[in-house]
Amino acid sequence: MRFVLLFVPVLLFAQVKEIPGKYTYLEALHACKKLGKEWRITEIWELFKLRGQVKRFGKGKLYWSGNTLGEARIEKNIRHESEIFVQNRSIPAFAFYLQDGDITPTPKETKAHVICMDEQKVHQLDRHFKKLANGMVADYKNKIYWEPYDKKRDAKKLRYEDAQRYCENLHLFGRSWRLPTVDELYSIVNYNYVKPAVNKAIFGHMHHKYYVSDDEFNDDEVYVVGFAVGSVATGPINERYYFRCVSDMDEVAKTYGIFDPYLEIQEIIESKKKQKRKLQELLDIVKRYELDRKSAQLIYRFLKSITDKEVQHLKQKVLRNIRIKSQLFA
C-alpha cells in the first residue's frame, strides 16, 4: 500500500498519512489501525484546520473523521472502535469536505478518503474558555470575548449584513464588537454535547440551528455553524440566522502591541478563591501576556496586601514576571 506523507502545520510533532483510495467509515478506522497501535483517524476539529487546502489534497474530496453523531459522553471514556455508537452502522459519522469546509453527518457506508496520524488524541476541553462575572466569556484561544448569553437577545435572527451592523453598533461594556469568523465560531463547538453541541455552563443555551459567521464563501453564500450537532455549512447570504457577537481582547494591542486582560485580573482578585489559587492564576496571565500600566498596577496593589508566608514564593514569581512584562511602560 502506498502512503502519502503530509506536513500539517497544526500537528507539528505528529506523523500524518493519507491512505490512497476510498473507504467506508469502519474500513477507514481499521485502515489507520493497520499502521500500528498508536495510529488513529483524525478528529473532525483537526480536519477543519485543513479547510481550503485543495492544492495539497485535491479538489472535491470528502474525508472521514473519528467522530460520530452519538458521541455525547465524558471525554476520558473515549475508546473509539469499541464504543457501540462507532460500530453501529445506523449512526452517522462526521465527514469533512476539504474544498469548502463543510462538516456533515454522513452514512457510514459512504466511501470517503482518510487521513491517519500517530499522535495521541487531544481531547476537546474547555480550558480556553472562562465565563466572567459580567456574563462575557473570555476565549483565550482566539483572544476574544463572547457576548453574554441573554435569552431575549439570543432569539434574534438577522440577515448576514444586518447581523454585521448589529455587532458593529453594539457598545456593550464600552467595547467594540463584530461577528466571529467561521474558525472562531466553530472553535466553541464541543462534540461531548449535542443539542446544543456546546458547553452550556459556559456559553449558555444555543439554538439547535445555524449561527452565522463573518466569512463569506462566495457572493451569494456565507459560512454558518450548526449547534444541534456541530456541523459547518454554507448558506444563502440573504437568509436570517442566529448570531453571537465577539470583541477582540487586544483592543489595546492595536495601539501598544500588547494584550490587556484587566477584566480577568480584576475578577481573580475579587473572587473568593484562596490566595494561592489567585496567585497561580495571576502568574499564568503575566507569563503569557504583556500588560498595560493599569493592569500591572492592579496586580501590584493586590500583591502588597499579601502577607501569608506560605505563598510568598508565588508572590515573588508574579512580581518578577510582572516587572519583565510591564517594562514597555517603565
Secondary structure, 3 states (H helix, E strand, C coil): CCCEEECCHHHCCCCEEEEEEEECHHHHHHHHHCCCCCCEECCHHHHHCCCCCHHHHCCCCEEEEEEECCCCCCHHHCCHHHCHHHHCCCCCEEEEECCCCEEEEECCCCCEEEEEECCCCCCCCCCCEEECCCCCEEECCCCEEECCCCHHHHCCCECHHHHHHHHHCCCHHHCCCECCCHHHHHCCCCCCCCCCCCCHHHHCCCCCCEEEEEEECCCCEEEEEECCCCEEEEEECCCCEECCCEEEHHHCHHHHCCCCCHHHHHHHHHCCCCHHHHHHHHHHHHHHCCCCHHHHHHHHHHHHCCCCHHHHHHHHHHHHHHHHHCHHHC
